[in-house]
């Protein structure tokens, strides 16, 4: 029901506000008188002609790139590095509808992937003030073979990568540690 003290009209920055210095806005609703008011641009804000502030909401920023190992062992946690401000703003990391437990320590986030089975999994990261980010992790099955054969070992070399999907495009980041 309109007319209560908590009713409001929200105009976003991608509306007519975007390129106009002054606007006349008319609101028409069935059963009500038309309401017309004028707004003018004042710096980065808009004010009603009576001086009341009208602040369009800030647009969400693109999520910054995270780096870390793409392939991890089953029943382990996944650690990624990134921008500290972004990591502090993270509100959830989800696998489908399941919210995964996370721990943030400055420029690192640890995601509890220990409950995910072997295979490729797509996770969605949500953060206040940022666009959602979709990343993929490949979880490798535990090696229970107990093989003692003569094989070449590359345990001193770690290949890390992460797939990132954003509105600006999809990309992969890689890092080789030795």
C-alpha positions, 0 to 999 in steps of 0.5 A: 500500500502506498502512502506510508512513511516508509515508501520510497522510489529508488532511481539507479545511476543507469537510469535517466540520471546518468547523463542529465544535469537537470530532470523533471520526474513525473510519477503516475500510479493508478488511483493516485494524483501524478507527482512531479518533482525536479532534480539537479546535479550537484557534483557527484550527487543529485538534489531536489530543487528544495535542497534535499539530497538524492543519492543514486546507489554506487555501482558494484565494482568488478571483483579483483582476480584471485590466485591459487592452485586450481587442482587440489586434493580431495578432503582438503581446504583451498587457499587463494590470495587476493586484495585484502579489501575485497577478501574482507567484503566477501559475504559468502562462497557457495557451491550451488546453494550450499554455503562453504565455510571460509576464513580470511587472513589479510590477503588470503582466503581459505575455503573449506572444500573438504566436503566436495567430491573429486571432480570439477566444481564451480563456486560463486563468491559474493562480496559487498560492493563487488559483482559476483565472481565464479571460479572453478576448482578441480578436486583430485581423488586421494591416491591410495595406491601405495605405489613404491615403483620407480617413478619421476617425482615433481613434488618440488614444483607446484602449478597453480591456476584459477579460472575466473568469470566476470562481466568483463570476460573470462580468464585464467591465471597461472603461477608455477612455483619451484 
